[in-house]
Amino acid sequence: MDEFVAQGPLRVFAAKHRLHQPASYLPTTAQDIVSGKHNVQIGVEITAVVTRHYAKFSIDGDYTFDVGDLHIEITPEWADAHPDMHLPEGGQRVKVRGWTYYDIFHDEEAEYDPADPILGINRVTVWEIHPVMSVELLPPDTP
C-alpha cells in the first residue's frame, strides 16, 4: 500500500482510468478485497449479487454499483469503448473483472460526506474494483 500511495496523486488517479486489462484475474470475493487481503492494482474476478446500483453516473461520469461493502466503478472511457458492457442493477447476479484500487481521494470528495444521501454513511471502505474491465450477467442460480 505504501508503494501505491508513494507514486503520487497523479499516478494514483491515473490508475483509476487505465485502459488495459491485467495479465490475469484472481478469483476472489468482495469481502476479501474489502478486508485488504489482496494488493492494490491486481486483476480480480468476483461473482456476486449486486446489492446497490446508482440510478445515474457519479459526478466523474463513472457508472457505480456495490457488492456488499465493495464499491465498483466502470469508467466512461471504458464504457464508451465497450458499448455492449452490461450495466448491472440491484439484485442481479454478475461476474465482474477489473483492477483492485484503494481510492485515497474519497475522503476529499463530496460523495464521502455522511450527510450525502447517495453514499454517505453507506461507504464503509475505500477499497474498490476500479476500473471494471467486464461485467457478465449471470442466471440467478449461478454459484
N, C-alpha and C positions, 0 to 999 in steps of 0.2 A: 504494500500500500504506500509506503514512504516513497518508493521509487516512482510510483504513478504520480503522486502529488508533486514530487520534485521536478517533474517535467515542465511545470509551469502552467499557468491558466490557459494559455493559447493552445498548447498541445493537448491538455486535458479536454478543453472544449472541442477541439477538432476530432477527438476520438468519438464524440457523440455523432458525428456526421460522416464517418468513414464510409467509403463506397465499395469496399471489397469485403469478401467473405473470409472468415477464419479458415485456416488449413483443415481443421477438423472440428467436430462438435462433441462435447462431453455430455452424455445423458445424465441428467440430474433432476433435482426438484426445486421448486420455488423456495421452499424453506431452507434448503442447503445454501442457496445463493444469499438469501436474507441473513442467514447466520454467519456469513463471511467464510464459509468452508472453502470457497474457490478464490483463485486470484482474480484480480482485475484484468480485463482485456483478454479473456479467453472465450472461445466459442462454446456455447452451451445449447442444449436441446431439452425442453421440458414439455411434458404432456399433462394438461390440467384443464380444469373448468375456469372460464373467465368469471371472476366474481364481480367485476365492475368495469364498465366502459364509460367513456365520457362522450356525451352527445355531440360535441364538436371538438375540433382540433384545439390543442393548447395554444397558448399565446405565441409560441415559436413555430407553430404550424405542425407539430408532431401529433399523430393520432395516438392516443394513450388509453391503456387499459390495465387492469390489475388481475393478478392471480394470487389470491390471498393477500399477503403483505407486500408482494413483489410488484413493483411498478414497471410497466413495459411500454416502450415507445417506438413507433415507426416514423422515421424522419420524412419530411416532404420530398427530399431529394430521392430517397429510395422508393417511396410510393409513386412518384412521377415516373421513375424508370421501370417500375413493375406495376402497371395499372391493373393487372389481374389479381394482385395480392388481396387476400381476404382480410377485411377489417372486422375483427370479431366484436360480438356483443355479449353482454352478460348472460351467463347460463350455457354458452356454447363450449363444447369440448374442443380443444385445439392442440396442435403440436407447434411450438414456437422455437425457432432457431435464431440465434443472434449472439451479440457480444455482451459479456458481463461489464458493468460500468458502475462506478461509485461516484455519484453526482455531487461533487463538492460545492456546486453552485447553488443548490436548493435553499440553503439557509439564508441566501441573499435575495431570492426571488419571491415575488408576491405570492406565488402559489404555496409557499411554505409558511403561511400565516394561519395560526389556529382559528382565526375568525373567518377564513376563506371557506365558503360552503362547498367548493369543488374538491379540494384536497384537505386543507386544514389539518385537523387532528387525525384524519384517516391516514395520513402519510406517516408511517412508523419507521421507515428506513430510507436511506438514500441509495441503497443497492438497487440496480435496475438491470433489465436487458435493454440495451440502447446502444446502437441501433438494432432493430429487428431485421433479419435477413429474409425470413419466410414465416408465413402463418398458414397452416393447413387445418381446415375444418374437418373434424372427425365425427363419426357417429357417436351418440351419447353413451353407448355401452362399451366404448373402446377403453381397455385398461390403461 
